[in-house]
């Protein structure tokens, strides 16, 4: 999963990232930390940068490359003003006492799905995964989520797990593992393009609650100290994702132009952008791009809590379910 692992970030790139004081050009500096190599989850950010939406708001935005330190930690420590993460990451971090919360739903629809080789005729539904080998990423929610889906399909939910991180997909491609969790809007398309298509079982098709697989996050400390800057940044970012909704091919070209070394195959970016725009991934509450849905936080958060996956600063499972309204805010998004 693109949001589950990361490589090292050069420490120098973090210096001074938490400040919103004007720089020498008169623009206000803002930083946002990515959770993975540039991909279409980040498309609105790069569009806003490339088309001058941030500049129009008087902002000088620095996009920090993904790091071994999670975006939630960078944001909570003031090393980044904003970050790209996911709902589970925020839930874990905030439950343990870190100052981080969701401020925008850049992707409104779950992208995660269970992936198997399309050529593997023995794996036709989740119950067929009983006793098979899962190639995973080491996050605590993976096992309970997979067990939920398999049992919902009539299986026992018992399977083997090997933690492989980035090589999980290759393990499924070459038959070393039977299934993994993939992002359908990126790895799913990539598998098709390299001639190793996958069959997917969507979590929500088996009663599992929707979750935000990509979010934009910040900290209460930063938001309260810089409300105007935060609103300008999110307005420009929302405009970037709106552009991607209305002009997916052009948005993909801008993403590739900004990241020629990271995105080697323009077809992957284009097909992913078309899927996101065409299949309703951007538009959430009332068909709008950006607002966070409280029901998604309540339903998925309750799953994490009831599964005893949330621990406090003392490392022990939370004794009571949190107020999920504190894990997000829509207050800094454009009105209307």
Secondary structure, DSSP 4 states (H G I P E B T S, - for coil): -TTT------GGGGTTTT--SB-TTSPEEEEEE-SSSS-GGGHHHHHHHHTTHHHHTTEEEEEEPP-SS-HHHHHHTTS-SEEEE-HHHHHHHHHTT---EEEEBS--S--EEEEEETT-TT--SGGGGTT-EEEE---THHHHHHHHHHHHTT-----EEEE-GGGHHHHHHTTSSSEEEEETTTHHHHHHHTT--EEEEEGGGGTPPP--SSEEEE-HHHHHH-HHHHHHHHHHHHHHHHHHHH-HHHHHHHHHHHTTTT---HHHHHHHHHHHHHTTSS--GGG-SBPPPHHHHHHHHHHHHHTT--B-TTSSBPSS---GGGGB--TTSPP-
